[in-house]
Amino acid sequence: MMLKQRTVLITGGTSGIGLEMARQLLGRGNTVIVTGRAQDKLEAVQLALPGIHTFRSDASDPEAIETLHQDVLARFPALDTLVNNAGVMRNLRLGQSRDLRNVTREIEVGLNGPMWMVEQFLPHLRQQKSALIVNVSSGLAFVPFPAAPIYCAAKAALHAYTLCLRAQLAGTGITVVELAPPGVETPLFRGEFEKEMKGEKGMDPAQLVRRAIAGIEAGKAEIRPGLANVLKIASRVAPGFMFKQMIKLSQLGAKAA
């Protein structure tokens, strides 16, 4: 599958991986649509990437997804590619005083969001000659990082869901790809995990997206660049050892605090 001359919708496309994916796909002659919650960030993307199309939408809100579906297909009936990229990653110490709904924010955005998006857009994608769904999970879906427990739970569940989605859509003309990035140099990577990530270097977003595009065009169902592939292998051959390393990394911030 060549990622050229397609109509692509990317959730969470105003920063990080989503923004870089929008940039590279736009440069390859695709019609690219990005969503985000903040209007000022969407406007900044339009200034940075002439030709991009933007819609304000919240991936954690089913009603917003229904509205997005109506608005996007009214303007872009040729939509054939959905990239579920929106996500939230927080440094959470469990058992602290916190609103219960707030605890599961990562699940609402990073798990419920992709499932709702697929469910909403799937009837349309089935009508396309060659459609593509890309779910962006994480290398942490294979070995969790204790400092981000809810994020890891959401990504592990998204990995399982993507396997099932691919199985159910086999033979339909819809390709289902999972992109499981390692740590990437984005605001998310450096935000709440500055202490934990001190001395750790993430993958350059441009390199990640180039590898993702190459993997999709090569027909890979699961793309695990860099350390993400190490985590997948370690989850099979030495899960206990690798998880202990993640525990140590998670405790760095706590010790330094």
C-alpha positions as a Markdown table, in Angstrom:
| # | Residue | x | y | z |
|---|---|---|---|---|
| 1 | Met | 0.0 | 0.0 | 0.0 |
| 2 | Met | 1.5 | 3.3 | -1.1 |
| 3 | Leu | 0.8 | 6.3 | 1.2 |
| 4 | Lys | 0.3 | 8.7 | -1.7 |
| 5 | Gln | -2.8 | 10.4 | -3.1 |
| 6 | Arg | -4.9 | 9.3 | -0.1 |
| 7 | Thr | -7.2 | 11.2 | 2.2 |
| 8 | Val | -6.0 | 10.9 | 5.7 |
| 9 | Leu | -7.6 | 11.8 | 9.1 |
| 10 | Ile | -5.2 | 12.0 | 12.0 |
| 11 | Thr | -6.5 | 12.5 | 15.5 |
| 12 | Gly | -4.2 | 14.5 | 17.9 |
| 13 | Gly | -2.4 | 16.1 | 15.0 |
| 14 | Thr | -1.3 | 19.4 | 16.5 |
| 15 | Ser | 1.9 | 18.2 | 18.1 |
| 16 | Gly | 4.4 | 15.4 | 18.4 |
| 17 | Ile | 4.0 | 12.3 | 16.3 |
| 18 | Gly | 0.6 | 13.3 | 14.8 |
| 19 | Leu | 2.0 | 16.7 | 13.6 |
| 20 | Glu | 5.1 | 15.1 | 12.1 |
| 21 | Met | 3.0 | 12.4 | 10.4 |
| 22 | Ala | 0.7 | 15.2 | 9.0 |
| 23 | Arg | 3.8 | 17.0 | 7.7 |
| 24 | Gln | 5.3 | 14.0 | 5.9 |
| 25 | Leu | 2.0 | 12.7 | 4.5 |
| 26 | Leu | 1.2 | 16.1 | 3.2 |
| 27 | Gly | 4.6 | 16.3 | 1.5 |
| 28 | Arg | 3.8 | 13.0 | -0.3 |
| 29 | Gly | 0.7 | 14.4 | -2.0 |
| 30 | Asn | -2.0 | 13.2 | 0.4 |
| 31 | Thr | -5.0 | 15.2 | 1.5 |
| 32 | Val | -4.4 | 15.5 | 5.3 |
| 33 | Ile | -6.9 | 16.3 | 8.0 |
| 34 | Val | -5.9 | 16.7 | 11.6 |
| 35 | Thr | -8.0 | 17.1 | 14.8 |
| 36 | Gly | -7.2 | 18.7 | 18.1 |
| 37 | Arg | -9.0 | 20.2 | 21.1 |
| 38 | Ala | -7.3 | 23.6 | 21.1 |
| 39 | Gln | -8.3 | 26.0 | 18.4 |
| 40 | Asp | -5.1 | 28.1 | 18.7 |
| 41 | Lys | -3.0 | 25.0 | 18.1 |
| 42 | Leu | -5.0 | 24.1 | 15.1 |
| 43 | Glu | -4.5 | 27.5 | 13.7 |
| 44 | Ala | -0.8 | 27.2 | 14.3 |
| 45 | Val | -0.7 | 24.0 | 12.3 |
| 46 | Gln | -2.5 | 25.7 | 9.4 |
| 47 | Leu | 0.1 | 28.4 | 9.4 |
| 48 | Ala | 3.0 | 25.9 | 9.6 |
| 49 | Leu | 1.6 | 23.5 | 7.0 |
| 50 | Pro | -0.2 | 25.3 | 4.2 |
| 51 | Gly | -2.8 | 22.9 | 2.6 |
| 52 | Ile | -3.6 | 21.1 | 5.8 |
| 53 | His | -7.2 | 20.8 | 6.9 |
| 54 | Thr | -8.2 | 21.0 | 10.6 |
| 55 | Phe | -11.2 | 20.2 | 12.7 |
| 56 | Arg | -11.6 | 20.9 | 16.4 |
| 57 | Ser | -12.7 | 17.7 | 18.1 |
| 58 | Asp | -12.1 | 15.8 | 21.3 |
| 59 | Ala | -11.3 | 12.1 | 20.9 |
| 60 | Ser | -12.6 | 11.3 | 24.3 |
| 61 | Asp | -16.1 | 12.6 | 23.6 |
| 62 | Pro | -18.5 | 10.3 | 21.6 |
| 63 | Glu | -20.8 | 13.2 | 20.6 |
| 64 | Ala | -17.8 | 15.1 | 19.2 |
| 65 | Ile | -16.8 | 12.1 | 17.2 |
| 66 | Glu | -20.3 | 11.8 | 15.7 |
| 67 | Thr | -20.1 | 15.5 | 14.7 |
| 68 | Leu | -16.6 | 15.0 | 13.3 |
| 69 | His | -17.8 | 12.1 | 11.2 |
| 70 | Gln | -20.6 | 14.2 | 9.7 |
| 71 | Asp | -18.4 | 17.2 | 9.1 |
| 72 | Val | -15.4 | 15.4 | 7.6 |
| 73 | Leu | -17.4 | 13.1 | 5.3 |
| 74 | Ala | -19.4 | 16.1 | 4.0 |
| 75 | Arg | -16.2 | 17.8 | 2.9 |
| 76 | Phe | -14.0 | 14.7 | 2.2 |
| 77 | Pro | -16.1 | 11.8 | 0.9 |
| 78 | Ala | -12.9 | 10.1 | -0.4 |
| 79 | Leu | -11.6 | 9.6 | 3.1 |
| 80 | Asp | -9.8 | 6.3 | 3.1 |
| 81 | Thr | -7.2 | 6.4 | 5.9 |
| 82 | Leu | -7.8 | 6.8 | 9.7 |
| 83 | Val | -4.8 | 7.4 | 12.1 |
| 84 | Asn | -5.8 | 7.1 | 15.7 |
| 85 | Asn | -3.0 | 9.0 | 17.3 |
| 86 | Ala | -4.6 | 11.1 | 20.1 |
| 87 | Gly | -3.3 | 10.2 | 23.5 |
| 88 | Val | -2.5 | 11.4 | 27.0 |
| 89 | Met | 0.4 | 10.2 | 29.2 |
| 90 | Arg | 0.6 | 11.2 | 32.8 |
| 91 | Asn | 2.9 | 10.5 | 35.7 |
| 92 | Leu | 0.4 | 9.1 | 38.3 |
| 93 | Arg | 1.1 | 7.8 | 41.8 |
| 94 | Leu | -1.7 | 5.5 | 42.6 |
| 95 | Gly | -3.8 | 5.9 | 45.7 |
| 96 | Gln | -3.6 | 9.7 | 46.0 |
| 97 | Ser | -6.6 | 11.9 | 46.4 |
| 98 | Arg | -8.0 | 12.3 | 42.9 |
| 99 | Asp | -11.4 | 12.4 | 41.2 |
| 100 | Leu | -12.2 | 8.9 | 40.0 |
| 101 | Arg | -13.1 | 10.0 | 36.5 |
| 102 | Asn | -9.7 | 11.9 | 36.3 |
| 103 | Val | -7.8 | 8.6 | 37.0 |
| 104 | Thr | -9.0 | 7.0 | 33.8 |
| 105 | Arg | -8.3 | 10.0 | 31.5 |
| 106 | Glu | -5.7 | 8.0 | 29.4 |
| 107 | Ile | -8.3 | 5.3 | 28.8 |
| 108 | Glu | -10.9 | 7.7 | 27.6 |
| 109 | Val | -8.5 | 9.4 | 25.2 |
| 110 | Gly | -6.1 | 6.6 | 24.2 |
| 111 | Leu | -8.4 | 3.5 | 24.3 |
| 112 | Asn | -12.1 | 4.6 | 24.1 |
| 113 | Gly | -11.3 | 7.3 | 21.5 |
| 114 | Pro | -9.7 | 4.9 | 18.9 |
| 115 | Met | -12.5 | 2.4 | 19.4 |
| 116 | Trp | -15.2 | 5.0 | 19.0 |
| 117 | Met | -13.5 | 6.5 | 16.0 |
| 118 | Val | -13.2 | 3.1 | 14.3 |
| 119 | Glu | -16.8 | 2.2 | 15.1 |
| 120 | Gln | -18.0 | 5.6 | 13.7 |
| 121 | Phe | -16.0 | 5.6 | 10.5 |
| 122 | Leu | -15.9 | 1.8 | 9.8 |
| 123 | Pro | -19.1 | 1.7 | 7.6 |
| 124 | His | -17.6 | 4.5 | 5.4 |
| 125 | Leu | -14.2 | 2.8 | 5.2 |
| 126 | Arg | -15.8 | -0.5 | 4.2 |
| 127 | Gln | -17.1 | 1.3 | 1.0 |
| 128 | Gln | -13.6 | 2.4 | 0.0 |
| 129 | Lys | -11.6 | 0.4 | -2.5 |
| 130 | Ser | -8.5 | 0.2 | -0.2 |
| 131 | Ala | -8.8 | 1.6 | 3.3 |
| 132 | Leu | -6.3 | 1.9 | 6.1 |
| 133 | Ile | -6.6 | 2.1 | 9.9 |
| 134 | Val | -3.5 | 2.9 | 11.9 |
| 135 | Asn | -3.7 | 2.6 | 15.7 |
| 136 | Val | -0.8 | 4.3 | 17.5 |
| 137 | Ser | -0.1 | 2.3 | 20.7 |
| 138 | Ser | 3.3 | 2.2 | 22.4 |
| 139 | Gly | 6.2 | -0.1 | 23.2 |
| 140 | Leu | 4.9 | 0.2 | 26.7 |
| 141 | Ala | 2.0 | -2.0 | 25.6 |
| 142 | Phe | 4.4 | -4.9 | 25.9 |
| 143 | Val | 6.3 | -4.0 | 29.1 |
| 144 | Pro | 4.7 | -1.4 | 31.3 |
| 145 | Phe | 6.3 | 1.6 | 32.9 |
| 146 | Pro | 5.1 | 1.9 | 36.5 |
| 147 | Ala | 5.2 | 5.7 | 36.6 |
| 148 | Ala | 2.5 | 5.8 | 33.9 |
| 149 | Pro | 0.2 | 2.9 | 35.0 |
| 150 | Ile | -3.1 | 4.1 | 33.3 |
| 151 | Tyr | -1.4 | 5.0 | 30.1 |
| 152 | Cys | 0.3 | 1.6 | 29.9 |
| 153 | Ala | -3.0 | -0.2 | 30.6 |
| 154 | Ala | -4.7 | 1.8 | 27.8 |
| 155 | Lys | -2.0 | 1.0 | 25.3 |
| 156 | Ala | -1.9 | -2.7 | 26.2 |
| 157 | Ala | -5.7 | -2.8 | 25.7 |
| 158 | Leu | -5.4 | -1.0 | 22.4 |
| 159 | His | -2.8 | -3.6 | 21.3 |
| 160 | Ala | -5.3 | -6.4 | 22.0 |
| 161 | Tyr | -8.1 | -4.5 | 20.4 |
| 162 | Thr | -6.1 | -3.9 | 17.2 |
| 163 | Leu | -5.3 | -7.6 | 16.9 |
| 164 | Cys | -9.0 | -8.4 | 17.2 |
| 165 | Leu | -9.9 | -5.6 | 14.7 |
| 166 | Arg | -7.4 | -6.9 | 12.2 |
| 167 | Ala | -8.8 | -10.5 | 12.5 |
| 168 | Gln | -12.4 | -9.3 | 12.1 |
| 169 | Leu | -11.6 | -7.2 | 9.0 |
| 170 | Ala | -9.4 | -9.8 | 7.3 |
| 171 | Gly | -10.5 | -10.0 | 3.6 |
| 172 | Thr | -12.5 | -6.8 | 3.6 |
| 173 | Gly | -10.0 | -4.6 | 1.9 |
| 174 | Ile | -9.3 | -2.6 | 5.1 |
| 175 | Thr | -5.7 | -2.9 | 6.3 |
| 176 | Val | -5.2 | -2.5 | 10.0 |
| 177 | Val | -1.8 | -1.5 | 11.2 |
| 178 | Glu | -0.4 | -1.0 | 14.8 |
| 179 | Leu | 2.3 | 1.6 | 15.2 |
| 180 | Ala | 4.0 | 1.0 | 18.6 |
| 181 | Pro | 6.5 | 3.8 | 19.1 |
| 182 | Pro | 9.4 | 3.8 | 21.6 |
| 183 | Gly | 10.0 | 7.0 | 23.6 |
| 184 | Val | 10.0 | 9.9 | 21.1 |
| 185 | Glu | 11.3 | 13.4 | 21.6 |
| 186 | Thr | 7.9 | 15.1 | 22.0 |
| 187 | Pro | 6.3 | 17.3 | 24.6 |
| 188 | Leu | 4.6 | 14.2 | 26.0 |
| 189 | Phe | 8.0 | 12.4 | 26.5 |
| 190 | Arg | 9.6 | 15.4 | 28.3 |
| 191 | Gly | 6.5 | 16.8 | 30.0 |
| 192 | Glu | 5.7 | 15.0 | 33.3 |
| 193 | Phe | 8.7 | 12.6 | 33.0 |
| 194 | Glu | 11.6 | 15.0 | 33.0 |
| 195 | Lys | 13.1 | 13.4 | 36.1 |
| 196 | Glu | 12.5 | 9.8 | 35.0 |
| 197 | Met | 13.8 | 10.5 | 31.5 |
| 198 | Lys | 16.9 | 12.4 | 32.5 |
| 199 | Gly | 19.8 | 11.0 | 30.5 |
| 200 | Glu | 17.4 | 9.0 | 28.3 |
| 201 | Lys | 17.1 | 10.1 | 24.6 |
| 202 | Gly | 14.0 | 9.5 | 22.6 |
| 203 | Met | 13.7 | 8.8 | 18.9 |
| 204 | Asp | 13.4 | 11.8 | 16.6 |
| 205 | Pro | 9.8 | 12.2 | 15.5 |
| 206 | Ala | 10.8 | 12.6 | 11.8 |
| 207 | Gln | 12.7 | 9.3 | 12.0 |
| 208 | Leu | 9.8 | 7.5 | 13.6 |
| 209 | Val | 7.3 | 8.7 | 11.0 |
| 210 | Arg | 9.7 | 7.7 | 8.1 |
| 211 | Arg | 10.0 | 4.2 | 9.6 |
| 212 | Ala | 6.2 | 4.1 | 10.1 |
| 213 | Ile | 5.5 | 5.0 | 6.5 |
| 214 | Ala | 8.1 | 2.6 | 5.2 |
| 215 | Gly | 6.6 | -0.2 | 7.3 |
| 216 | Ile | 3.1 | 0.5 | 6.1 |
| 217 | Glu | 4.2 | 0.5 | 2.5 |
| 218 | Ala | 6.1 | -2.7 | 3.1 |
| 219 | Gly | 3.0 | -4.4 | 4.3 |
| 220 | Lys | 3.9 | -4.7 | 8.0 |
| 221 | Ala | 0.9 | -5.2 | 10.4 |
| 222 | Glu | 2.9 | -4.2 | 13.5 |
| 223 | Ile | 5.6 | -1.6 | 13.4 |
| 224 | Arg | 7.9 | -1.4 | 16.4 |
| 225 | Pro | 10.8 | 0.9 | 15.8 |
| 226 | Gly | 13.9 | 1.0 | 18.0 |
| 227 | Leu | 13.4 | 0.2 | 21.7 |
| 228 | Ala | 9.7 | -0.7 | 21.1 |
| 229 | Asn | 10.9 | -3.9 | 19.3 |
| 230 | Val | 13.3 | -4.6 | 22.2 |
| 231 | Leu | 10.4 | -4.4 | 24.6 |
| 232 | Lys | 8.3 | -6.7 | 22.5 |
| 233 | Ile | 11.0 | -9.3 | 22.3 |
| 234 | Ala | 11.8 | -8.9 | 26.0 |
| 235 | Ser | 8.2 | -9.4 | 27.0 |
| 236 | Arg | 8.5 | -12.9 | 25.5 |
| 237 | Val | 12.0 | -14.0 | 26.5 |
| 238 | Ala | 12.7 | -12.1 | 29.7 |
| 239 | Pro | 9.6 | -10.3 | 31.0 |
| 240 | Gly | 10.6 | -10.2 | 34.6 |
| 241 | Phe | 14.0 | -8.7 | 34.0 |
| 242 | Met | 12.8 | -6.0 | 31.7 |
| 243 | Phe | 10.0 | -5.0 | 34.0 |
| 244 | Lys | 12.5 | -4.7 | 36.9 |
| 245 | Gln | 14.4 | -2.2 | 34.7 |
| 246 | Met | 11.2 | -0.2 | 34.2 |
| 247 | Ile | 10.6 | -0.2 | 37.9 |
| 248 | Lys | 14.1 | 1.2 | 38.5 |
| 249 | Leu | 13.5 | 3.9 | 35.9 |
| 250 | Ser | 10.2 | 4.8 | 37.4 |
| 251 | Gln | 11.8 | 5.3 | 40.8 |
| 252 | Leu | 14.4 | 7.7 | 39.6 |
| 253 | Gly | 12.0 | 10.7 | 39.8 |
| 254 | Ala | 10.7 | 9.6 | 43.2 |
| 255 | Lys | 14.3 | 9.4 | 44.6 |
| 256 | Ala | 15.3 | 12.8 | 43.2 |
| 257 | Ala | 12.1 | 14.5 | 44.4 |
